[in-house]
Amino acid sequence: MLKEPSSSPIWWAVFVLCVAASFAANSTLAKLSYDHGATPLSVLTWRSGLAAFGVFLVLTIWRVPRKLPPRQRWTALAMGAIVATYSYGLLGAMEHIPVALAVLTFYLYPLLTSLGAWACGQEKMTARTFLCLIAAFIGLATALDITGDFDTIGVSMASGAAVLITVLLLMANRMVTGVDSRVMSLHMMTSATVVYIIVDVVFQKFPLPSSTTGVLAFLGSGIFYSFAMIGMFVGIAKIGAVRTTMLMNFEPVSSIFFGVVILGQFLAPFQLAGAGLVIVAIVTAAVGKRPAA
């Protein structure tokens, strides 16, 4: 289990913010590659495989044992199928709704996890968490403009992804406590990659972008994702899981920025206000809460 360091140098805090921005850049570039011929499945196969290889390489360099006990290994491989499904839901949603709104909807999962943990008897529901849940849903409804141009498919896919990662986290909390999260992630990403490859083979489709811009976006999506996955572990090692988790909430903000700059996906002022309310609710709920490393 990783311990919380006693200090948090500014440099490493900035590094984790860059990691959060890299997750956002990966999503934005994925959407750009769709516009030039790629699909969520082809992007996911590429980025998941590259990330799994990157984590494997880093663990080898760090001399971290990569084996898991049989029970945890099979659990991790099964959880990888859930990773594959929720990742497809999130990236697939970006074909229908702006990247920022897809990421924002997905980022309800910390609050949903608190709700699920309360329902399962794993933790108590505090008044602060309950109020944050209400505020987050109000903010999300505003950001998604449910009374206006509302895309049911995109929102459903992003919401489904949030629910699936909630299930994943609740499973992990019960079944793999005390296991090195880096090794777990390696097994899950490897399993997810195998799932994607099988689906590619079954449907005999692996469309690639048809332009230079699309190819660069396709490659960049995998590179940014791999850097973000590895960087997240580095951040946890340097400034701790709690601080890293808090700083990772910079991802939705980055998604709004990249959506405007790269994709030209502008949000109306009231949507930005709703997005801000969601982010504030998530951060407020997380303050003082100590997640597992």
Solvent accessible surface area in square Angstrom, and as a share of the most:
residue,aa,sasa,rsa
1,M,150,0.67
2,L,59,0.29
3,K,181,0.77
4,E,46,0.21
5,P,37,0.23
6,S,118,0.76
7,S,68,0.44
8,S,48,0.31
9,P,63,0.40
10,I,137,0.70
11,W,171,0.60
12,W,60,0.21
13,A,20,0.15
14,V,66,0.38
15,F,39,0.16
16,V,0,0.00
17,L,57,0.29
18,C,64,0.38
19,V,0,0.00
20,A,0,0.00
21,A,21,0.16
22,S,7,0.05
23,F,24,0.10
24,A,0,0.00
25,A,7,0.05
26,N,4,0.02
27,S,2,0.01
28,T,0,0.00
29,L,26,0.13
30,A,0,0.00
31,K,32,0.13
32,L,33,0.16
33,S,0,0.00
34,Y,21,0.08
35,D,87,0.45
36,H,55,0.25
37,G,39,0.38
38,A,6,0.04
39,T,45,0.26
40,P,6,0.04
41,L,31,0.15
42,S,1,0.01
43,V,0,0.00
44,L,1,0.01
45,T,17,0.10
46,W,69,0.24
47,R,12,0.04
48,S,8,0.05
49,G,24,0.23
50,L,50,0.25
51,A,0,0.00
52,A,11,0.09
53,F,119,0.50
54,G,12,0.12
55,V,3,0.01
56,F,85,0.35
57,L,83,0.41
58,V,29,0.16
59,L,2,0.01
60,T,59,0.35
61,I,121,0.61
62,W,104,0.36
63,R,216,0.79
64,V,17,0.10
65,P,107,0.67
66,R,87,0.32
67,K,184,0.78
68,L,15,0.08
69,P,75,0.47
70,P,87,0.55
71,R,138,0.50
72,Q,35,0.15
73,R,80,0.29
74,W,165,0.58
75,T,13,0.08
76,A,0,0.00
77,L,54,0.27
78,A,59,0.46
79,M,1,0.01
80,G,0,0.00
81,A,44,0.34
82,I,34,0.17
83,V,18,0.10
84,A,4,0.03
85,T,78,0.45
86,Y,34,0.13
87,S,6,0.04
88,Y,97,0.37
89,G,10,0.10
90,L,17,0.08
91,L,0,0.00
92,G,1,0.01
93,A,0,0.00
94,M,1,0.00
95,E,82,0.37
96,H,78,0.35
97,I,12,0.06
98,P,39,0.25
99,V,0,0.00
100,A,7,0.05
101,L,10,0.05
102,A,0,0.00
103,V,1,0.00
104,L,2,0.01
105,T,1,0.01
106,F,17,0.07
107,Y,13,0.05
108,L,8,0.04
109,Y,45,0.17
110,P,42,0.27
111,L,2,0.01
112,L,32,0.16
113,T,28,0.16
114,S,7,0.05
115,L,67,0.33
116,G,14,0.14
117,A,4,0.03
118,W,132,0.46
119,A,78,0.61
120,C,64,0.38
121,G,66,0.64
122,Q,50,0.22
123,E,67,0.30
124,K,179,0.76
125,M,46,0.20
126,T,72,0.42
127,A,77,0.60
128,R,109,0.40
129,T,16,0.09
130,F,108,0.45
131,L,115,0.57
132,C,9,0.05
133,L,11,0.05
134,I,76,0.39
135,A,28,0.22
136,A,0,0.00
137,F,92,0.38
138,I,101,0.52
139,G,0,0.00
140,L,13,0.07
141,A,32,0.25
142,T,50,0.29
143,A,0,0.00
144,L,13,0.07
145,D,34,0.18
146,I,93,0.47
147,T,132,0.77
148,G,45,0.44
149,D,139,0.72
150,F,76,0.32
151,D,48,0.25
152,T,88,0.51
153,I,102,0.52
154,G,0,0.00
155,V,17,0.10
156,S,64,0.41
157,M,49,0.22
158,A,0,0.00
159,S,41,0.26
160,G,31,0.30
161,A,0,0.00
162,A,2,0.01
163,V,81,0.46
164,L,55,0.27
165,I,17,0.09
166,T,11,0.07
167,V,63,0.36
168,L,12,0.06
169,L,67,0.33
170,L,25,0.12
171,M,49,0.22
172,A,26,0.21
173,N,81,0.41
174,R,154,0.56
175,M,67,0.30
176,V,14,0.08
177,T,98,0.57
178,G,52,0.50
179,V,34,0.19
180,D,51,0.26
181,S,34,0.22
182,R,46,0.17
183,V,4,0.02
184,M,10,0.04
185,S,15,0.10
186,L,15,0.08
187,H,25,0.11
188,M,29,0.13
189,M,8,0.04
190,T,59,0.34
191,S,14,0.09
192,A,1,0.01
193,T,17,0.10
194,V,75,0.43
195,V,48,0.28
196,Y,7,0.03
197,I,82,0.41
198,I,97,0.49
199,V,48,0.28
200,D,15,0.08
201,V,100,0.58
202,V,103,0.59
203,F,133,0.55
204,Q,159,0.71
205,K,136,0.58
206,F,87,0.36
207,P,46,0.29
208,L,99,0.49
209,P,12,0.08
210,S,105,0.68
211,S,40,0.26
212,T,104,0.61
213,T,66,0.39
214,G,0,0.00
215,V,61,0.35
216,L,115,0.57
217,A,3,0.02
218,F,13,0.05
219,L,72,0.36
220,G,12,0.12
221,S,0,0.00
222,G,0,0.00
223,I,102,0.52
224,F,82,0.34
225,Y,25,0.09
226,S,11,0.07
227,F,86,0.36
228,A,0,0.00
229,M,19,0.08
230,I,39,0.20
231,G,1,0.01
232,M,48,0.21
233,F,14,0.06
234,V,27,0.16
235,G,0,0.00
236,I,19,0.10
237,A,56,0.44
238,K,92,0.39
239,I,0,0.00
240,G,0,0.00
241,A,5,0.04
242,V,36,0.21
243,R,79,0.29
244,T,3,0.02
245,T,63,0.37
246,M,50,0.22
247,L,46,0.23
248,M,18,0.08
249,N,13,0.07
250,F,77,0.32
251,E,16,0.07
252,P,2,0.01
253,V,63,0.36
254,S,5,0.03
255,S,0,0.00
256,I,33,0.17
257,F,120,0.50
258,F,42,0.18
259,G,1,0.01
260,V,47,0.27
261,V,94,0.54
262,I,67,0.34
263,L,37,0.18
264,G,42,0.41
265,Q,39,0.17
266,F,156,0.65
267,L,20,0.10
268,A,34,0.26
269,P,113,0.71
270,F,98,0.41
271,Q,24,0.11
272,L,80,0.40
273,A,69,0.53
274,G,2,0.02
275,A,2,0.01
276,G,30,0.29
277,L,70,0.35
278,V,0,0.00
279,I,27,0.14
280,V,92,0.53
281,A,4,0.03
282,I,4,0.02
283,V,45,0.26
284,T,51,0.30
285,A,11,0.08
286,A,21,0.16
287,V,72,0.41
288,G,77,0.74
289,K,80,0.34
290,R,165,0.60
291,P,52,0.33
292,A,82,0.63
293,A,29,0.23
